[in-house]
């Protein structure tokens, strides 16, 4: 069985199209691979009526499905982990609910996984139909990510992927808070292949992937996968030490030569301010690493599920079954 995980946040307008798209995918997979499709919708504390719309629509959908509601907003990566943990398939795919990635990518992912070509298949953007500023910010974001975090990440970034059961299990073992799921996918290694596609224009509403969230995600990725900030501080510290040494030799020489009667007030203030700011910046970098390490020692659940429902699909009973869960993301 193929399980497709769909994190949902402010995507109420897309619910009818999601049902239609996965109906077509389910029929294609059944014809091509003789296996059912299960779609796991994880509503990540969305403030709109996405959960109610899905709860009303899924009993009539012609595919198996699960509907899980987070107790609050934990983030898209936490929602994906919740869906992967709840999924019952042999193969897995992750898709965005805004349908900017072509849903038929799922079928291409499955083709490669079933044929044992790859353990992980990622969708790679070759272009995007987003507004100009969105394209610019995204290109800058992923260029920085490739340059300083993970060089093997495709230039256009990665939002969707498929994997087999081994990869799913390995991902769920990596229970790190404040990290990048995409970074973990590439960190795992294994056999990986790429499927190019063009990102479509968003049909409804505005993306919740704001600049603040992008910056926070970038910082999480930097602190989770590289010691770049520490190395930068080390280099700056060494350069500062050399400059200070040369300046000290110059001042002593000028003093002995009688060219300097008293130390300069302005120069003293500048040096103190510069190194004070540098010291504060260094403490901030080191504190960020320390805080993330501390977060991982708490062993809190990465997400809490308030309500879970399962539907067999209209080809079967069409009956949803309620289940109240404490958490599907509790650490082992």
C-alpha positions in Angstrom: 0.0 0.0 0.0 1.1 3.6 -0.7 0.6 6.1 2.1 0.6 9.8 1.2 1.2 12.2 4.0 -0.4 15.7 3.6 0.2 18.3 6.3 -2.7 20.8 6.4 -2.5 24.4 7.6 -4.9 27.1 6.3 -5.8 25.0 3.3 -9.6 24.9 3.5 -10.1 26.1 0.0 -8.0 23.2 -1.4 -10.1 20.4 0.2 -12.3 19.6 -2.8 -9.4 19.7 -5.2 -7.3 17.5 -2.9 -10.1 14.9 -2.8 -10.4 15.0 -6.6 -6.6 14.7 -7.1 -6.1 11.8 -4.8 -9.1 10.0 -6.3 -7.3 10.1 -9.7 -4.0 9.0 -8.1 -5.7 6.2 -6.3 -7.2 4.9 -9.5 -3.9 5.2 -11.4 -1.9 3.4 -8.6 -4.5 0.6 -8.5 -4.3 0.1 -12.2 -0.5 0.3 -12.5 0.7 -1.3 -9.3 -2.3 -3.3 -8.0 -2.1 -1.6 -4.6 -4.4 0.6 -2.6 -3.6 4.2 -1.6 -4.0 5.6 1.9 -3.9 9.4 2.4 -3.0 10.7 5.8 -4.1 14.2 6.4 -2.5 15.9 9.4 -4.2 19.2 10.4 -1.5 21.1 12.2 -3.7 23.2 14.5 -5.1 25.1 11.6 -7.3 28.1 12.6 -9.6 27.7 9.6 -12.2 24.9 9.0 -9.9 22.5 7.2 -10.5 19.8 9.7 -14.3 20.0 9.5 -14.2 20.0 5.7 -12.0 17.0 5.6 -14.1 15.2 8.2 -17.2 15.7 6.1 -15.5 14.8 2.8 -13.4 11.8 3.5 -16.2 9.3 4.3 -17.3 9.6 0.7 -13.8 9.5 -0.8 -13.0 6.4 -2.8 -9.6 5.9 -1.1 -8.5 4.9 2.4 -7.6 7.8 4.6 -6.7 9.0 8.1 -7.5 12.4 9.5 -5.4 13.6 12.5 -5.7 16.9 14.3 -2.7 18.3 16.3 -3.5 19.8 19.7 -1.9 23.0 18.4 0.4 24.2 15.6 3.7 22.3 15.8 5.0 23.1 12.3 4.9 21.3 9.0 7.8 19.0 9.8 6.2 17.8 13.0 3.0 17.2 11.0 4.9 15.1 8.4 6.5 13.0 11.2 3.0 12.5 12.8 1.7 11.3 9.4 4.7 9.0 8.8 4.3 7.4 12.2 0.5 6.8 11.7 0.8 5.6 8.0 0.3 1.9 7.4 1.7 1.6 3.9 4.8 -0.1 2.5 5.8 3.0 0.5 5.4 6.6 1.5 5.2 10.0 -0.1 4.9 13.5 1.3 2.8 16.2 -0.6 1.9 19.8 0.2 -1.8 20.6 0.6 -1.6 23.8 -1.5 -1.1 21.6 -4.6 1.7 23.8 -6.0 3.7 20.6 -6.5 2.0 18.4 -9.2 0.2 15.5 -7.3 1.2 13.1 -10.1 4.7 13.3 -8.7 3.5 10.7 -6.2 3.0 8.2 -9.0 6.6 8.8 -10.3 7.9 8.4 -6.8 6.1 5.1 -6.4 7.4 3.8 -9.8 11.0 4.2 -8.7 10.4 2.8 -5.2 8.5 -0.3 -6.4 11.2 -1.0 -9.1 13.8 -0.7 -6.4 15.6 2.1 -8.2 15.9 4.3 -5.1 15.3 4.3 -1.4 14.5 8.0 -1.4 13.0 10.0 -4.3 12.9 13.8 -4.1 11.1 16.3 -6.2 13.4 19.0 -7.6 12.1 22.3 -8.8 13.3 23.3 -12.2 11.2 26.5 -12.2 8.3 28.1 -10.4 5.3 30.2 -11.4 5.3 32.2 -8.2 5.4 36.1 -8.1 8.8 37.7 -8.7 9.6 38.6 -5.1 8.7 35.1 -3.9 11.0 33.5 -6.5 13.8 35.9 -5.6 13.6 35.2 -1.8 13.3 31.4 -2.4 16.3 31.4 -4.8 18.4 33.4 -2.2 17.3 31.1 0.6 18.2 27.9 -1.2 21.4 29.3 -2.6 22.5 30.1 1.0 21.3 26.7 2.1 23.4 24.9 -0.5 26.5 27.0 0.1 26.6 26.9 3.9 24.4 24.0 5.1 24.0 21.1 2.7 25.8 21.4 -0.6 24.0 18.3 -2.1 20.6 20.0 -1.8 19.2 20.8 -5.3 19.4 24.4 -6.3 15.7 24.8 -6.3 15.2 23.2 -2.9 13.1 20.2 -1.8 9.5 20.2 -0.5 8.2 16.8 -1.5 9.7 13.3 -1.4 8.9 9.6 -1.4 10.6 6.8 0.4 10.4 3.1 1.3 9.7 1.6 4.7 13.4 1.4 5.7 13.8 5.1 5.2 10.6 5.9 7.0 11.7 3.9 10.1 15.2 5.6 10.1 13.6 9.1 9.9 11.4 8.4 12.8 14.4 7.2 14.9 15.9 10.7 14.5 13.9 12.5 17.1 15.6 15.8 17.0 13.7 19.0 17.9 14.3 22.2 16.0 15.8 20.6 12.9 15.2 20.2 9.2 13.4 17.2 7.9 14.8 17.7 4.4 18.3 17.9 6.0 17.7 14.7 7.8 16.6 13.0 4.5 19.9 14.0 2.9 21.9 13.1 6.0 20.6 9.5 5.9 22.3 8.8 2.6 21.0 5.6 1.0 20.1 5.4 -2.7 18.6 8.7 -3.7 17.2 10.0 -7.0 15.6 13.2 -8.2 12.4 13.9 -10.2 12.3 17.4 -11.9 9.1 19.4 -11.9 7.8 23.0 -12.3 6.2 24.5 -9.2 2.7 25.7 -10.0 1.1 29.0 -9.0 -0.9 28.9 -5.8 -4.6 28.8 -6.7 -6.1 30.1 -3.4 -5.1 32.3 -0.5 -1.6 33.2 0.6 1.2 30.9 1.7 1.8 30.7 5.4 5.5 30.1 4.7 6.5 33.6 5.7 9.9 35.3 5.8 10.1 34.9 9.5 9.5 31.1 9.2 12.1 30.9 6.4 14.7 32.6 8.6 13.8 30.4 11.6 14.0 27.3 9.4 17.4 28.4 8.0 18.8 29.0 11.5 17.5 25.6 12.7 19.2 24.0 9.7 22.5 25.8 10.3 22.6 24.9 14.0 21.5 21.3 13.3 23.9 20.5 10.5 27.0 22.7 10.6 29.4 24.4 12.9 29.8 27.3 10.4 29.0 30.0 13.0 31.6 28.8 15.4 34.2 28.5 12.6 33.4 32.1 11.4 33.8 33.4 15.0 37.1 31.5 15.3 38.4 33.1 12.1 37.2 36.6 13.2 38.8 36.0 16.6 42.1 35.1 15.0 42.0 38.1 12.7 41.1 40.3 15.6 44.0 38.9 17.6 46.5 39.6 14.7 45.1 43.2 14.2 45.3 43.9 18.0 48.9 42.6 18.1 50.0 44.7 15.2 48.2 47.7 16.7 49.9 47.1 20.0 53.3 46.9 18.5 52.7 50.1 16.5 51.4 52.0 19.6 54.4 50.9 21.7 56.8 51.9 19.0 55.2 55.3 18.5 55.2 55.8 22.3 58.9 55.0 22.7 59.6 57.3 19.8 57.8 60.1 21.6 55.1 60.5 18.9 52.2 59.6 21.2 51.8 61.5 24.5 48.4 59.9 25.5 46.3 57.0 24.2 43.5 58.0 21.9 40.0 58.1 23.5 38.1 57.4 20.2 40.3 54.4 19.3 39.9 52.9 22.7 36.1 53.2 22.5 36.0 51.7 19.0 38.1 48.7 20.0 36.1 48.1 23.2 32.8 48.4 21.4 33.9 46.1 18.5 35.2 43.3 20.6 32.3 43.6 23.1 29.8 43.2 20.2 31.9 40.3 18.9 31.8 38.6 22.3 28.1 39.0 22.6 27.6 37.6 19.1 29.7 34.6 19.9 27.8 34.0 23.1 24.6 34.1 21.1 25.9 31.5 18.6 27.1 29.2 21.4 23.9 29.7 23.3 21.9 28.6 20.3 23.8 25.4 20.0 23.5 24.9 23.8 19.7 25.6 23.8 19.1 23.1 21.0 21.1 20.5 22.8 19.1 21.2 26.0 15.8 20.9 24.1 16.8 17.4 22.9 17.5 16.3 26.5 14.0 17.1 27.6 12.6 14.3 25.5 9.2 16.0 25.1 6.9 14.7 22.3 7.6 16.5 19.1 3.8 16.8 18.5 0.5 15.9 20.2 -2.5 14.5 18.4 -5.9 15.6 19.8 -8.1 13.5 17.6 -7.6 10.8 15.0 -10.2 9.3 12.5 -9.8 6.6 9.9 -11.9 6.0 6.8 -11.9 2.9 4.7 -13.1 4.7 1.6 -16.5 4.7 -0.1 -15.6 1.4 -2.0 -15.8 -0.2 1.5 -17.9 0.6 4.5 -17.3 4.4 4.3 -17.5 4.5 8.1 -15.1 6.7 10.1 -13.9 5.5 13.4 -13.0 7.9 16.2 -9.9 7.5 18.3 -8.5 9.9 20.9 -4.7 9.6 21.1 -2.4 11.1 23.6 0.4 11.4 21.1 1.6 9.7 17.9 4.9 11.5 18.2 6.0 10.4 21.7 9.6 9.5 21.9 10.5 5.8 22.2 
